[in-house]
């Protein structure tokens, strides 16, 4: 069974709302998107993106390539 990894809780509230609004609730879902796609979500900023990259890397996961 594929266990979903929760998003980091330390990211800023606007970024959390952006991800939630896009239906993203796990790190695994981010692997289906490119960094550019995630950055286009209203509320996402560079610091939140950095935190997501670190969280993905810790689980040996990565954003999709273009």
MOPAC internal coordinates of N, CA, C and O (Angstrom, degrees):
PM7 1SCF
backbone

  N    0.0000 0     0.00 0     0.00 0    0    0    0
  C    1.4471 1     0.00 0     0.00 0    1    0    0
  C    1.5325 1   109.35 1     0.00 0    2    1    0
  O    1.2310 1   120.82 1   -44.59 1    3    2    1
  N    1.3265 1   116.04 1   135.41 1    3    2    1
  C    1.4544 1   120.64 1   179.56 1    5    3    2
  C    1.5138 1   110.10 1   -82.91 1    6    5    3
  O    1.2310 1   120.66 1   -65.57 1    7    6    5
  N    1.3213 1   116.34 1   114.43 1    7    6    5
  C    1.4531 1   120.38 1   178.70 1    9    7    6
  C    1.5280 1   109.05 1   -86.85 1   10    9    7
  O    1.2310 1   120.43 1   -47.60 1   11   10    9
  N    1.3106 1   116.77 1   132.40 1   11   10    9
  C    1.4589 1   121.18 1  -179.96 1   13   11   10
  C    1.5224 1   109.31 1   -85.67 1   14   13   11
  O    1.2310 1   121.23 1   -38.84 1   15   14   13
  N    1.3273 1   115.26 1   141.16 1   15   14   13
  C    1.4596 1   121.65 1   179.58 1   17   15   14
  C    1.5217 1   108.49 1  -100.43 1   18   17   15
  O    1.2310 1   120.49 1   -56.67 1   19   18   17
  N    1.3114 1   116.67 1   123.33 1   19   18   17
  C    1.4583 1   121.92 1  -178.27 1   21   19   18
  C    1.5276 1   111.13 1   -62.92 1   22   21   19
  O    1.2310 1   121.42 1   -28.51 1   23   22   21
  N    1.3054 1   114.89 1   151.49 1   23   22   21
  C    1.4634 1   120.75 1   175.57 1   25   23   22
  C    1.5196 1   109.12 1   -69.01 1   26   25   23
  O    1.2310 1   120.02 1   -26.62 1   27   26   25
  N    1.3422 1   117.57 1   153.38 1   27   26   25
  C    1.4715 1   119.32 1   178.15 1   29   27   26
  C    1.5266 1   110.32 1   -62.24 1   30   29   27
  O    1.2310 1   120.71 1   -39.97 1   31   30   29
  N    1.3197 1   116.25 1   140.03 1   31   30   29
  C    1.4660 1   120.32 1  -178.63 1   33   31   30
  C    1.5243 1   112.38 1   -84.95 1   34   33   31
  O    1.2310 1   120.24 1   168.21 1   35   34   33
  N    1.3235 1   117.15 1   -11.79 1   35   34   33
  C    1.4607 1   120.78 1  -176.24 1   37   35   34
  C    1.5234 1   113.72 1   -81.18 1   38   37   35
  O    1.2310 1   119.81 1   169.98 1   39   38   37
  N    1.3357 1   117.96 1   -10.02 1   39   38   37
  C    1.4614 1   118.11 1  -178.03 1   41   39   38
  C    1.5221 1   109.82 1   -70.12 1   42   41   39
  O    1.2310 1   120.98 1   -26.66 1   43   42   41
  N    1.3196 1   115.73 1   153.34 1   43   42   41
  C    1.4637 1   122.47 1  -175.15 1   45   43   42
  C    1.5268 1   111.16 1   -60.07 1   46   45   43
  O    1.2310 1   121.39 1   -29.44 1   47   46   45
  N    1.3202 1   114.94 1   150.56 1   47   46   45
  C    1.4711 1   121.19 1  -178.60 1   49   47   46
  C    1.5332 1   112.79 1   -55.95 1   50   49   47
  O    1.2310 1   118.86 1   136.65 1   51   50   49
  N    1.3566 1   119.79 1   -43.35 1   51   50   49
  C    1.4670 1   118.10 1   179.14 1   53   51   50
  C    1.5362 1   112.11 1   -59.89 1   54   53   51
  O    1.2310 1   120.52 1   141.82 1   55   54   53
  N    1.3206 1   116.61 1   -38.18 1   55   54   53
  C    1.4635 1   120.35 1   178.75 1   57   55   54
  C    1.5233 1   110.31 1   -69.32 1   58   57   55
  O    1.2310 1   120.34 1   140.65 1   59   58   57
  N    1.3324 1   116.96 1   -39.35 1   59   58   57
  C    1.4696 1   120.06 1   176.68 1   61   59   58
  C    1.5224 1   110.49 1   -60.51 1   62   61   59
  O    1.2310 1   120.70 1   136.81 1   63   62   61
  N    1.3409 1   116.26 1   -43.19 1   63   62   61
  C    1.4684 1   120.16 1   179.40 1   65   63   62
  C    1.5326 1   110.73 1   -65.89 1   66   65   63
  O    1.2310 1   120.42 1   142.08 1   67   66   65
  N    1.3339 1   116.80 1   -37.92 1   67   66   65
  C    1.4721 1   120.63 1   179.33 1   69   67   66
  C    1.5235 1   110.32 1   -61.98 1   70   69   67
  O    1.2310 1   120.68 1   133.95 1   71   70   69
  N    1.3104 1   116.30 1   -46.05 1   71   70   69
  C    1.4635 1   120.53 1  -179.41 1   73   71   70
  C    1.5239 1   110.85 1   -66.76 1   74   73   71
  O    1.2310 1   120.75 1   135.41 1   75   74   73
  N    1.3213 1   116.16 1   -44.59 1   75   74   73
  C    1.4534 1   121.25 1   179.25 1   77   75   74
  C    1.5332 1   110.82 1   -60.89 1   78   77   75
  O    1.2310 1   120.94 1   137.05 1   79   78   77
  N    1.3217 1   115.81 1   -42.95 1   79   78   77
  C    1.4546 1   121.09 1   179.37 1   81   79   78
  C    1.5206 1   112.89 1   -62.94 1   82   81   79
  O    1.2310 1   120.99 1   151.22 1   83   82   81
  N    1.3291 1   115.71 1   -28.78 1   83   82   81
  C    1.4680 1   120.82 1   178.27 1   85   83   82
  C    1.5335 1   111.22 1   -88.24 1   86   85   83
  O    1.2310 1   120.73 1  -177.94 1   87   86   85
  N    1.3371 1   116.20 1     2.06 1   87   86   85
  C    1.4591 1   120.41 1   178.54 1   89   87   86
  C    1.5176 1   113.78 1    80.11 1   90   89   87
  O    1.2310 1   120.48 1  -163.30 1   91   90   89
  N    1.3298 1   116.68 1    16.70 1   91   90   89
  C    1.4714 1   121.12 1  -178.13 1   93   91   90
  C    1.5241 1   108.81 1   -93.58 1   94   93   91
  O    1.2310 1   121.13 1   -62.38 1   95   94   93
  N    1.3206 1   115.45 1   117.62 1   95   94   93
  C    1.4591 1   120.47 1  -177.67 1   97   95   94
  C    1.5282 1   113.09 1  -124.05 1   98   97   95
  O    1.2310 1   120.60 1   175.21 1   99   98   97
  N    1.3420 1   116.46 1    -4.79 1   99   98   97
  C    1.4655 1   118.97 1  -178.16 1  101   99   98
  C    1.5218 1   110.92 1  -142.17 1  102  101   99
  O    1.2310 1   121.09 1   -21.87 1  103  102  101
  N    1.3248 1   115.51 1   158.13 1  103  102  101
  C    1.4640 1   120.67 1   177.17 1  105  103  102
  C    1.5242 1   110.50 1   -62.31 1  106  105  103
  O    1.2310 1   120.54 1   144.33 1  107  106  105
  N    1.3325 1   116.58 1   -35.67 1  107  106  105
  C    1.4631 1   119.85 1  -178.69 1  109  107  106
  C    1.5277 1   111.83 1   -59.76 1  110  109  107
  O    1.2310 1   120.33 1   144.84 1  111  110  109
  N    1.3221 1   116.98 1   -35.16 1  111  110  109
  C    1.4601 1   120.11 1   178.55 1  113  111  110
  C    1.5291 1   111.18 1   -65.61 1  114  113  111
  O    1.2310 1   120.23 1   149.19 1  115  114  113
  N    1.3190 1   117.16 1   -30.81 1  115  114  113
  C    1.4667 1   120.66 1   179.37 1  117  115  114
  C    1.5288 1   111.46 1   -67.06 1  118  117  115
  O    1.2310 1   119.99 1   154.72 1  119  118  117
  N    1.3223 1   117.62 1   -25.28 1  119  118  117
  C    1.4639 1   119.84 1  -178.84 1  121  119  118
  C    1.5292 1   111.78 1   -69.27 1  122  121  119
  O    1.2310 1   120.61 1   167.95 1  123  122  121
  N    1.3294 1   116.44 1   -12.05 1  123  122  121
  C    1.4616 1   121.32 1   178.77 1  125  123  122
  C    1.5260 1   111.51 1   -92.27 1  126  125  123
  O    1.2310 1   120.70 1   178.30 1  127  126  125
  N    1.3291 1   116.27 1    -1.70 1  127  126  125
  C    1.4702 1   121.79 1  -178.35 1  129  127  126
  C    1.5227 1   110.29 1  -121.01 1  130  129  127
  O    1.2310 1   121.00 1   -25.77 1  131  130  129
  N    1.3317 1   115.69 1   154.23 1  131  130  129
  C    1.4601 1   119.40 1   174.20 1  133  131  130
  C    1.5313 1   108.40 1   -86.93 1  134  133  131
  O    1.2310 1   120.86 1   -16.60 1  135  134  133
  N    1.3215 1   115.96 1   163.40 1  135  134  133
  C    1.4702 1   120.16 1   175.86 1  137  135  134
  C    1.5228 1   110.47 1   -57.66 1  138  137  135
  O    1.2310 1   120.66 1   138.19 1  139  138  137
  N    1.3309 1   116.33 1   -41.81 1  139  138  137
  C    1.4671 1   120.77 1  -178.96 1  141  139  138
  C    1.5240 1   111.26 1   -60.60 1  142  141  139
  O    1.2310 1   120.68 1   138.36 1  143  142  141
  N    1.3280 1   116.30 1   -41.64 1  143  142  141
  C    1.4637 1   119.75 1   179.51 1  145  143  142
  C    1.5245 1   110.89 1   -62.74 1  146  145  143
  O    1.2310 1   120.44 1   137.60 1  147  146  145
  N    1.3192 1   116.76 1   -42.40 1  147  146  145
  C    1.4609 1   120.77 1  -179.29 1  149  147  146
  C    1.5317 1   110.03 1   -68.38 1  150  149  147
  O    1.2310 1   120.33 1   139.48 1  151  150  149
  N    1.3200 1   116.98 1   -40.52 1  151  150  149
  C    1.4680 1   120.22 1  -179.67 1  153  151  150
  C    1.5273 1   112.00 1   -65.07 1  154  153  151
  O    1.2310 1   119.80 1   156.07 1  155  154  153
  N    1.3218 1   117.98 1   -23.93 1  155  154  153
  C    1.4621 1   121.05 1   179.72 1  157  155  154
  C    1.5218 1   112.56 1   -75.93 1  158  157  155
  O    1.2310 1   120.29 1   166.87 1  159  158  157
  N    1.3358 1   117.05 1   -13.13 1  159  158  157
  C    1.4626 1   119.71 1   178.59 1  161  159  158
  C    1.5225 1   108.87 1   -67.80 1  162  161  159
  O    1.2310 1   120.81 1   -47.42 1  163  162  161
  N    1.3306 1   116.06 1   132.58 1  163  162  161
  C    1.4622 1   120.63 1  -178.81 1  165  163  162
  C    1.5294 1   109.94 1   -63.66 1  166  165  163
  O    1.2310 1   120.86 1   -59.49 1  167  166  165
  N    1.3242 1   115.96 1   120.51 1  167  166  165
  C    1.4605 1   121.02 1  -179.80 1  169  167  166
  C    1.5175 1   113.38 1   111.34 1  170  169  167
  O    1.2310 1   120.63 1   166.38 1  171  170  169
  N    1.3293 1   116.41 1   -13.62 1  171  170  169
  C    1.4663 1   119.30 1   178.75 1  173  171  170
  C    1.5224 1   109.46 1   -81.66 1  174  173  171
  O    1.2310 1   120.84 1   -43.63 1  175  174  173
  N    1.3155 1   116.00 1   136.37 1  175  174  173
  C    1.4575 1   120.83 1   177.73 1  177  175  174
  C    1.5078 1   110.85 1  -131.10 1  178  177  175
  O    1.2310 1   120.61 1    -4.35 1  179  178  177
  N    1.3353 1   116.44 1   175.65 1  179  178  177
  C    1.4671 1   120.40 1  -177.23 1  181  179  178
  C    1.5258 1   113.57 1   -60.83 1  182  181  179
  O    1.2310 1   119.97 1   142.30 1  183  182  181
  N    1.3249 1   117.66 1   -37.70 1  183  182  181
  C    1.4668 1   119.59 1  -178.39 1  185  183  182
  C    1.5342 1   110.36 1   -67.79 1  186  185  183
  O    1.2310 1   120.63 1   136.61 1  187  186  185
  N    1.3324 1   116.41 1   -43.39 1  187  186  185
  C    1.4659 1   119.98 1   178.39 1  189  187  186
  C    1.5229 1   109.81 1   -62.98 1  190  189  187
  O    1.2310 1   120.68 1   139.27 1  191  190  189
  N    1.3269 1   116.30 1   -40.73 1  191  190  189
  C    1.4692 1   119.87 1   179.29 1  193  191  190
  C    1.5305 1   110.40 1   -62.23 1  194  193  191
  O    1.2310 1   120.60 1   137.93 1  195  194  193
  N    1.3235 1   116.47 1   -42.07 1  195  194  193
  C    1.4680 1   120.41 1   178.06 1  197  195  194
  C    1.5247 1   110.31 1   -60.54 1  198  197  195
  O    1.2310 1   120.42 1   136.99 1  199  198  197
  N    1.3251 1   116.81 1   -43.01 1  199  198  197
  C    1.4617 1   120.48 1   179.77 1  201  199  198
  C    1.5243 1   111.20 1   -64.86 1  202  201  199
  O    1.2310 1   120.30 1   141.56 1  203  202  201
  N    1.3252 1   117.03 1   -38.44 1  203  202  201
  C    1.4616 1   120.16 1   177.68 1  205  203  202
  C    1.5278 1   110.93 1   -66.67 1  206  205  203
  O    1.2310 1   120.51 1   138.44 1  207  206  205
  N    1.3353 1   116.62 1   -41.56 1  207  206  205
  C    1.4738 1   120.53 1   178.31 1  209  207  206
  C    1.5226 1   110.70 1   -59.97 1  210  209  207
  O    1.2310 1   120.52 1   135.83 1  211  210  209
  N    1.3171 1   116.61 1   -44.17 1  211  210  209
  C    1.4684 1   121.01 1   179.25 1  213  211  210
  C    1.5274 1   111.01 1   -63.79 1  214  213  211
  O    1.2310 1   120.73 1   136.28 1  215  214  213
  N    1.3319 1   116.22 1   -43.72 1  215  214  213
  C    1.4672 1   119.95 1   180.00 1  217  215  214
  C    1.5247 1   110.84 1   -63.62 1  218  217  215
  O    1.2310 1   120.42 1   138.90 1  219  218  217
  N    1.3297 1   116.81 1   -41.10 1  219  218  217
  C    1.4688 1   120.39 1   177.37 1  221  219  218
  C    1.5268 1   110.66 1   -63.16 1  222  221  219
  O    1.2310 1   120.72 1   132.62 1  223  222  221
  N    1.3300 1   116.23 1   -47.38 1  223  222  221
  C    1.4677 1   120.76 1  -177.49 1  225  223  222
  C    1.5266 1   111.44 1   -60.36 1  226  225  223
  O    1.2310 1   120.41 1   143.00 1  227  226  225
  N    1.3360 1   116.82 1   -37.00 1  227  226  225
  C    1.4713 1   120.49 1   178.79 1  229  227  226
  C    1.5242 1   111.62 1   -60.15 1  230  229  227
  O    1.2310 1   120.66 1   150.72 1  231  230  229
  N    1.3264 1   116.35 1   -29.28 1  231  230  229
  C    1.4651 1   121.33 1  -179.26 1  233  231  230
  C    1.5268 1   111.30 1  -100.96 1  234  233  231
  O    1.2310 1   120.76 1  -170.03 1  235  234  233
  N    1.3402 1   116.16 1     9.97 1  235  234  233
  C    1.4690 1   122.13 1  -178.11 1  237  235  234
  C    1.5296 1   111.07 1    59.25 1  238  237  235
  O    1.2310 1   121.27 1  -140.29 1  239  238  237
  N    1.3361 1   115.17 1    39.71 1  239  238  237
  C    1.4612 1   122.67 1   177.06 1  241  239  238
  C    1.5193 1   108.33 1  -116.58 1  242  241  239
  O    1.2310 1   120.71 1   -23.34 1  243  242  241
  N    1.3298 1   116.26 1   156.66 1  243  242  241
  C    1.4711 1   120.58 1  -177.08 1  245  243  242
  C    1.5098 1   110.36 1  -145.32 1  246  245  243
  O    1.2310 1   120.97 1   -23.90 1  247  246  245
  N    1.3232 1   115.76 1   156.10 1  247  246  245
  C    1.4623 1   120.79 1   174.59 1  249  247  246
  C    1.5291 1   108.86 1   -65.16 1  250  249  247
  O    1.2310 1   121.21 1   -24.40 1  251  250  249
  N    1.3253 1   115.29 1   155.60 1  251  250  249
  C    1.4648 1   120.79 1   176.86 1  253  251  250
  C    1.5268 1   108.93 1   -66.22 1  254  253  251
  O    1.2310 1   121.30 1   -29.52 1  255  254  253
  N    1.3206 1   115.13 1   150.48 1  255  254  253
  C    1.4659 1   120.16 1   173.87 1  257  255  254
  C    1.5094 1   108.43 1   -85.43 1  258  257  255
  O    1.2310 1   120.90 1   -22.82 1  259  258  257
  N    1.3225 1   115.89 1   157.18 1  259  258  257
  C    1.4751 1   119.94 1  -178.42 1  261  259  258
  C    1.4987 1   111.73 1   -63.28 1  262  261  259
  O    1.2310 1   120.10 1   180.00 1  263  262  261

